[in-house]
């Protein structure tokens, strides 16, 4: 039986048969190689798509399509190669066996690609895939050869038969190894690198072609001499170029069909992934605690999330398509388009991702303080800007309350100290330091008990902390001896500051002077400056706070004017007053002539006068009054020179219908004073004028 398939040496020399010599058409051989390369490249590309599929059913269908393309390519290459062979006798093919020969390549390709689909292909996967596909190529080829029908006897050469098998297996294994290396190197981005499939496709084409053409070279066709002489075989040849082109065309058509099916599956996966991402992104944006607004290059609003609707009071439908300037107050609204064009003209310049504070305009017209961060992105339809904003109104109110609390802490007449959980002082206000005759540096970090070591009747600290822990309050009186030897009665009250677990993390200690006042003179000395008889900072702050509260009740305006002097170090023309005291008294008198009875002028800081201007109708009235006061001050340059005044600065601030505290208003006035310096022309000294002092 084997002697009929494999030609032994004795049979090769038998004289009763005539060997038939075959030739190959270069064009059809090239066509067969091209079909093998295209099918292999397409199969590897589809297999790569299969690796990225999210659905198991999609992966199975994609692998089946890739297997069909590779198996059909092997079969088409084989039969185009068979048709490329020219023989002096007619050759026919058994239809059933020819159709059956398609299956080995498809089945082998399916299982080989299945092995290669491991997340991290290993060496055993490559070897197994190469061996399976080599067997599939050999089975397809030799079943196709068996389908040949002619008058000649077919014999195979053992050595070349073995060489064809080894070449098919080795080259197929090398092809899978090259593909696996490319996948490991490029990872999830491998599908975008089309060059990665070139080397594996070339190696697989070589595996298919070597299997076919080496096996064809191992095939001998012998025709009996009597049959050859009686048949009078012409010297022509039987080729079917049209059939070869038909097979190639049909193979290309199937490649396109299976490739389109894989592409549709991949498109469906991508569409589902994009849809899922959009839903997730929309959910994140709609539930975000910050407002998110998207605008296009023209400044038109494209998206407006739920938090933005709550911040601005608009529904989404009311603002979509409108310019973002509708959410801004003037003059920001007028400047926005120019600011936007500046960024569009410099597309490569990144935006500052740090947030900044801006003002937004609510639907009802009120202004909203916002924390804004802007991002920029370039899309196929143009540049878009995404703004992330947070309503910081509550934070502003909290900051204002903290500033008020800090101001109260600094200016309250009672001594206040903050004690930590270890009963050590962590902060103390000026009144506490003054009453206890100590400094911040010497008392902070020290136990509260250390301040009462020299007291005549010190408080019982052990009982104190026990009662605070039990009752959350303690109060007692102690007699303290001052540094000058006098004594005074002190009331000490302590309350805890509790955390979320209702445990104290700090304590507030408040001390009050219970000693009787030393008469009206003592009160005047505490509230008024001794050199100028002007209200001091404590009295001035109290009156400013009262003026602001009264202005808020009546819906009126209130403002403050600060005047700061620069003095020569040595220009003592009036020793009884002193340089600063004389100048301040003079300016106070000049200003008092222009002030109303409701206005208050005081000495807020060293060489700094402050004027309270309450009960104003509007901002215009306030500015007019401030200008009149400054002009009055500027008219006395020669007198300034007499007292050694070298310069002057003035600053002002008013409520502007905003709920400023006294400290905030003074901070604004100080900032205005730092920006605006009123010049003073120093004239030669003149005799001191006669000034009446209050």
QUIPEQUI-V594107 format. One record per residue. SS is DSSP state (hx for helix, st for strand, lp for the rest). PHI is phi in degrees with one decimal (none if undefined). OMEGA is omega in whole degrees, 0 to 359 (none if undefined). Layout:
# QUIPEQUI-V594107
SS&PHI&OMEGA, SS&PHI&OMEGA
This chain:
# QUIPEQUI-V594107
lp&none&179, hx&-66.5&180, hx&-67.5&178, hx&-76.0&182, hx&-96.1&182, st&-108.3&184, lp&-82.9&177, lp&-79.5&183, hx&-62.7&179, hx&-66.1&180, hx&-70.4&181, hx&-63.3&182, lp&-94.4&183, lp&-66.7&185, lp&-83.6&186, lp&-77.9&179, st&-125.2&177, st&-117.1&181, st&-72.9&178, st&-101.1&182, lp&-101.9&182, lp&-111.3&173, st&-129.2&184, st&-121.6&177, lp&-81.4&181, hx&-58.3&181, hx&-64.3&180, hx&-71.4&176, hx&-62.9&178, hx&-61.8&178, hx&-61.9&179, hx&-64.1&179, hx&-65.9&179, hx&-64.3&178, hx&-61.4&180, hx&-63.8&181, hx&-66.3&181, hx&-61.7&181, hx&-64.6&181, hx&-67.0&179, hx&-60.7&179, hx&-63.9&180, hx&-63.9&179, hx&-64.6&178, hx&-63.2&179, hx&-67.3&178, hx&-65.8&177, hx&-65.9&175, hx&-61.2&179, hx&-60.1&180, hx&-65.0&183, hx&-92.1&181, lp&-67.0&181, lp&-89.4&182, lp&-93.3&179, hx&-65.2&178, hx&-66.4&177, hx&-66.2&178, hx&-64.8&181, hx&-66.5&181, hx&-66.7&180, hx&-64.9&178, hx&-66.4&178, hx&-65.5&178, hx&-64.4&178, hx&-62.7&179, hx&-65.8&178, hx&-62.2&180, hx&-63.7&181, hx&-67.0&179, hx&-64.3&178, hx&-66.3&177, hx&-64.8&177, hx&-61.6&181, hx&-66.0&181, hx&-64.9&178, hx&-62.4&181, hx&-62.9&186, hx&-77.4&172, hx&-67.6&175, hx&-64.5&177, hx&-66.4&180, hx&-71.4&177, lp&-73.7&181, st&-83.4&180, st&-100.8&178, lp&-125.5&180, lp&-80.1&179, lp&-130.6&177, lp&-70.9&180, lp&-129.7&176, st&-122.6&182, st&-127.2&177, lp&-71.5&186, hx&-64.0&183, hx&-63.9&181, hx&-68.4&177, hx&-64.1&178, hx&-64.9&179, hx&-65.3&184, hx&-66.9&177, hx&-68.9&189, hx&-64.0&184, hx&-56.4&181, hx&-65.6&181, hx&-66.5&181, hx&-63.5&180, hx&-62.6&179, hx&-64.7&181, hx&-61.9&182, hx&-72.6&179, hx&-65.2&178, hx&-67.6&177, hx&-64.9&177, hx&-62.4&185, hx&-75.6&183, lp&-80.9&178, lp&-59.5&182, lp&-55.1&177, lp&-128.2&184, lp&-58.3&181, lp&-108.2&184, hx&-62.1&181, hx&-64.8&176, hx&-66.0&180, hx&-64.2&181, hx&-64.3&181, hx&-65.2&179, hx&-63.9&179, hx&-63.2&180, hx&-65.2&180, hx&-61.4&182, hx&-69.7&176, hx&-61.1&177, hx&-64.3&179, hx&-64.2&178, hx&-64.0&180, hx&-63.7&180, hx&-63.4&179, hx&-63.9&184, hx&-64.2&186, hx&-75.0&172, hx&-70.6&175, hx&-67.9&177, hx&-63.7&180, hx&-64.2&180, lp&-78.9&179, st&-67.6&178, st&-130.1&178, lp&-155.5&179, lp&-78.8&183, lp&-85.3&176, st&-91.0&183, st&-104.0&176, st&-132.8&181, st&-115.4&176, lp&-91.6&181, hx&-54.2&185, hx&-61.5&181, hx&-68.4&175, hx&-59.7&179, hx&-65.9&179, hx&-62.3&180, hx&-62.3&179, hx&-66.3&182, hx&-64.3&179, hx&-60.9&179, hx&-60.8&181, hx&-69.0&183, hx&-64.5&182, hx&-68.6&177, hx&-64.9&177, hx&-62.9&178, hx&-62.6&179, hx&-64.0&179, hx&-66.6&178, hx&-65.1&178, hx&-63.7&179, hx&-66.8&179, hx&-64.5&178, hx&-64.5&179, hx&-63.9&179, hx&-64.9&180, hx&-64.9&183, hx&-78.1&186, hx&-95.6&177, hx&64.2&185, hx&-70.8&180, hx&-95.6&184, hx&-64.8&183, hx&-64.4&181, hx&-80.1&181, lp&-95.7&185, lp&-65.9&182, lp&-67.7&184, hx&-65.1&182, hx&-90.8&185, hx&-66.6&182, hx&-62.8&177, hx&-59.2&180, hx&-67.0&178, hx&-63.6&180, hx&-65.3&179, hx&-69.0&176, hx&-61.6&177, hx&-63.7&178, hx&-63.5&181, hx&-67.9&183, hx&-68.3&180, hx&-64.9&177, hx&-58.7&185, hx&-72.7&190, hx&-77.3&172, hx&-67.7&178, hx&-65.9&177, hx&-65.5&177, hx&-68.8&179, lp&-78.3&184, st&-93.8&176, st&-116.8&177, st&-112.3&181, st&-124.2&178, st&-114.1&178, st&-53.8&183, hx&-61.9&181, hx&-62.5&180, hx&-69.0&181, hx&-67.8&181, hx&-72.0&183, hx&-75.2&183, hx&-81.2&182, lp&47.7&184, lp&-63.4&178, lp&-69.8&182, lp&-80.6&179, lp&-69.1&179, lp&-138.1&181, lp&-111.1&177, lp&-125.3&177, lp&-130.5&180, hx&-62.9&180, hx&-62.6&178, hx&-64.9&178, hx&-62.2&179, hx&-64.1&178, hx&-64.3&179, hx&-62.3&179, hx&-62.9&180, hx&-65.8&178, hx&-63.6&178, hx&-63.3&179, hx&-61.6&179, hx&-62.2&178, hx&-64.6&177, hx&-57.7&181, hx&-65.0&181, hx&-63.5&181, hx&-68.3&177, hx&-63.8&177, hx&-63.7&178, hx&-61.8&178, hx&-65.1&179, hx&-63.2&178, hx&-64.1&177, hx&-63.4&179, hx&-65.4&178, hx&-61.9&179, hx&-65.0&178, hx&-62.6&180, hx&-64.6&179, hx&-62.0&178, hx&-65.1&179, hx&-64.2&179, hx&-65.2&179, hx&-62.7&178, hx&-63.8&179, hx&-64.2&179, hx&-64.4&179, hx&-64.0&179, hx&-63.8&180, hx&-65.5&178, hx&-62.9&178, hx&-63.5&179, hx&-64.3&182, hx&-68.0&183, hx&-69.5&180, lp&-98.9&181, lp&-66.1&178, lp&-72.8&179, lp&-100.6&172, st&-72.7&180, st&-123.4&181, st&-126.5&178, st&-112.2&177, st&-126.8&177, lp&-94.2&184, lp&-66.5&178, lp&-90.9&181, lp&83.9&181, st&-85.6&183, st&-72.2&179, st&-105.2&181, st&-147.3&188, st&-154.0&188, lp&-78.3&187, hx&-63.8&180, hx&-66.1&176, hx&-63.4&177, hx&-63.0&180, hx&-69.5&182, hx&-69.2&187, hx&-95.8&179, lp&82.7&178, lp&-94.0&167, lp&-79.0&181, hx&-59.8&183, hx&-66.3&182, hx&-76.7&186, hx&-114.0&181, lp&-60.0&180, lp&90.2&178, lp&-91.3&178, st&-71.7&183, hx&-62.0&180, hx&-64.2&178, hx&-66.8&179, hx&-101.3&183, st&-119.8&174, lp&-80.8&174, lp&-76.6&8, lp&-94.6&180, hx&-59.9&182, hx&-62.3&181, hx&-70.8&183, hx&-88.8&190, hx&-66.6&183, hx&-61.6&178, hx&-66.0&177, hx&-64.6&179, hx&-67.8&179, hx&-63.3&179, hx&-61.9&178, hx&-72.1&179, hx&-69.8&179, hx&-72.6&178, lp&-123.1&187, lp&-66.8&183, lp&-86.8&180, lp&-83.7&181, lp&-71.3&177, lp&-80.6&175, lp&-75.2&185, lp&-79.7&178, lp&-72.4&180, lp&-71.6&177, st&-137.8&180, st&-89.5&178, st&-134.7&176, st&-110.8&174, st&-109.4&181, st&-114.4&179, lp&-72.2&179, lp&-58.7&180, lp&-84.4&175, lp&97.9&181, lp&-75.2&182, st&-90.7&183, st&-123.8&173, st&-72.2&185, st&-130.6&168, st&-101.9&189, st&-118.9&172, st&-128.2&186, st&-119.7&173, st&-120.5&182, st&-127.5&179, st&-142.7&178, st&-107.6&180, st&-116.3&179, lp&-64.8&180, lp&-95.4&178, st&128.4&181, st&-83.9&175, st&-124.7&177, st&-122.0&180, st&-117.9&179, st&-107.3&176, st&-110.0&186, st&-129.4&182, st&-132.3&178, st&-73.4&182, lp&-109.0&178, hx&-60.3&181, hx&-65.1&178, hx&-65.1&177, hx&-63.0&179, hx&-63.6&178, hx&-64.0&178, hx&-61.6&179, hx&-63.1&179, hx&-63.6&178, hx&-66.3&178, hx&-65.8&177, hx&-63.8&179, hx&-62.2&178, hx&-65.2&179, hx&-65.5&177, hx&-61.8&180, hx&-59.8&183, hx&-78.8&190, hx&-108.9&181, lp&-64.2&183, lp&-74.0&178, lp&-80.8&175, st&-80.7&182, st&-126.3&177, st&-131.4&176, st&-105.2&183, st&-114.3&182, st&-80.7&184, lp&-65.0&178, lp&-92.3&177, lp&69.0&176, st&-102.7&180, st&-70.4&177, st&-111.0&176, st&-163.7&179, st&-154.1&181, lp&-86.3&182, hx&-58.1&180, hx&-62.5&179, hx&-65.0&181, hx&-64.2&180, hx&-67.0&183, hx&-68.9&180, hx&-90.6&178, lp&52.6&180, lp&-141.4&178, lp&-120.2&179, hx&-62.2&183, hx&-63.4&184, hx&-86.5&185, hx&-105.2&182, lp&-65.4&183, lp&88.2&179, lp&-94.1&178, st&-65.0&178, hx&-60.7&182, hx&-62.0&184, hx&-65.4&180, hx&-75.8&184, hx&-115.1&180, lp&-67.8&182, lp&-97.6&181, lp&-69.7&179, lp&-68.4&177, lp&-127.0&183, lp&-67.9&177, lp&-70.7&177, lp&-78.4&187, hx&-66.5&180, hx&-62.9&178, hx&-68.9&180, hx&-58.1&184, hx&-68.9&177, hx&-65.9&181, hx&-70.5&176, hx&-61.7&179, hx&-66.3&183, hx&-86.8&187, hx&-103.6&183, lp&61.2&176, lp&-167.9&175, st&-152.0&179, st&-150.9&179, st&-159.1&180, st&-118.5&180, st&-138.3&175, st&-101.4&184, st&-116.1&177, st&-99.4&179, lp&-76.9&181, lp&-67.8&179, lp&-86.5&177, lp&96.7&179, lp&-76.9&180, st&-115.3&176, st&-149.1&181, st&-91.8&182, st&-123.0&171, st&-103.0&180, st&-110.9&178, st&-122.1&182, st&-132.3&176, st&-132.8&180, st&-87.3&170, st&-106.2&189, st&-93.6&175, lp&-92.0&183, lp&-64.3&178, lp&-90.0&179, lp&60.5&175, lp&-114.3&183, st&-72.3&173, st&-113.7&172, st&-149.5&177, st&-132.0&177, st&-108.6&179, st&-107.8&181, st&-122.0&178, st&-117.5&180, st&-127.8&178, st&-86.3&180, lp&-93.8&181, lp&-69.0&178, lp&-66.4&179, lp&-65.8&181, lp&-90.7&180, lp&101.3&183, hx&-64.4&182, hx&-61.7&179, hx&-63.9&179, hx&-65.1&179, hx&-63.4&180, hx&-65.5&180, hx&-75.7&187, hx&-99.2&186, st&-123.0&177, lp&-71.8&186, lp&-71.0&184, lp&-81.5&185, lp&-111.3&183, lp&62.9&176, lp&-88.2&176, st&-55.5&178, lp&-79.3&186, hx&-64.4&182, hx&-65.6&180, hx&-65.4&179, hx&-62.0&180, hx&-63.6&179, hx&-63.0&181, hx&-68.5&178, hx&-65.5&178, hx&-61.9&178, hx&-63.0&180, hx&-65.8&179, hx&-66.8&178, hx&-63.4&180, hx&-66.0&179, hx&-64.4&179, hx&-66.2&179, hx&-65.4&184, hx&-92.1&182, lp&70.7&181, lp&-100.9&178, st&-101.0&173, st&-143.8&182, st&-144.4&181, st&-142.9&178, st&-123.1&177, st&-112.7&177, st&-130.5&183, st&-115.9&182, st&-110.4&169, st&-110.4&188, st&-121.7&169, lp&-71.3&180, lp&-70.8&183, lp&-132.0&175, lp&-149.8&189, lp&-76.1&178, lp&-93.0&178, lp&-134.6&184, lp&-58.8&182, lp&-66.9&178, lp&-104.3&188, lp&89.6&183, hx&-58.6&185, hx&-64.9&182, hx&-62.7&179, hx&-64.6&180, hx&-63.3&182, hx&-65.4&179, hx&-62.6&180, hx&-62.9&182, hx&-64.3&179, hx&-62.5&178, hx&-66.2&180, hx&-62.2&180, hx&-69.3&183, hx&-60.3&179, hx&-67.2&182, hx&-98.9&185, lp&-89.9&175, lp&-89.1&180, lp&-67.7&181, lp&-82.0&181, lp&-80.9&180, st&-127.7&175, st&-116.7&184, st&-146.9&177, st&-97.8&186, st&-80.5&179, st&-148.5&180, lp&-61.7&181, lp&58.4&180, st&-138.2&175, st&-92.4&177, st&-135.1&182, st&-124.0&175, st&-93.6&181, st&-120.3&183, st&-92.1&170, st&64.5&179, st&-90.0&182, lp&-73.5&185, lp&-156.4&181, hx&-66.1&180, hx&-62.5&178, hx&-62.6&180, hx&-64.4&181, hx&-64.5&179, hx&-63.4&180, hx&-66.6&179, hx&-63.6&180, hx&-62.0&180, hx&-64.6&179, hx&-67.7&180, hx&-67.8&177, hx&-60.9&179, hx&-64.7&180, hx&-67.7&184, hx&-70.5&184, lp&-84.1&186, lp&-123.4&183, hx&-61.1&183, hx&-63.2&179, hx&-66.9&177, hx&-60.0&181, hx&-61.7&180, hx&-60.5&181, lp&-92.4&178, lp&82.9&178, st&-78.9&180, st&-105.6&181, st&-172.6&182, st&-150.1&174, st&-130.8&180, st&-131.7&177, st&-147.5&183, st&-141.8&177, st&-159.8&177, st&-133.6&186, lp&-70.2&181, lp&53.5&180, lp&65.9&178, lp&-109.2&186, lp&-83.4&177, lp&-75.5&170, lp&-85.9&180, hx&-61.7&180, hx&-64.1&180, hx&-63.9&181, hx&-64.0&178, hx&-69.6&176, hx&-62.3&179, hx&-64.6&179, hx&-63.8&177, hx&-63.8&178, hx&-64.4&177, hx&-65.1&179, hx&-67.7&178, hx&-67.1&182, hx&-88.9&187, lp&-122.0&177, st&-109.0&178, st&-87.9&184, lp&-69.8&176, lp&-126.0&178, lp&-85.7&183, lp&-80.8&178, lp&-99.4&176, lp&-56.9&181, lp&-58.0&178, lp&-121.6&178, lp&-56.6&183, lp&-63.6&178, lp&-73.8&177, lp&-81.8&185, lp&-115.4&176, lp&-91.2&181, lp&-106.4&178, lp&-82.1&none
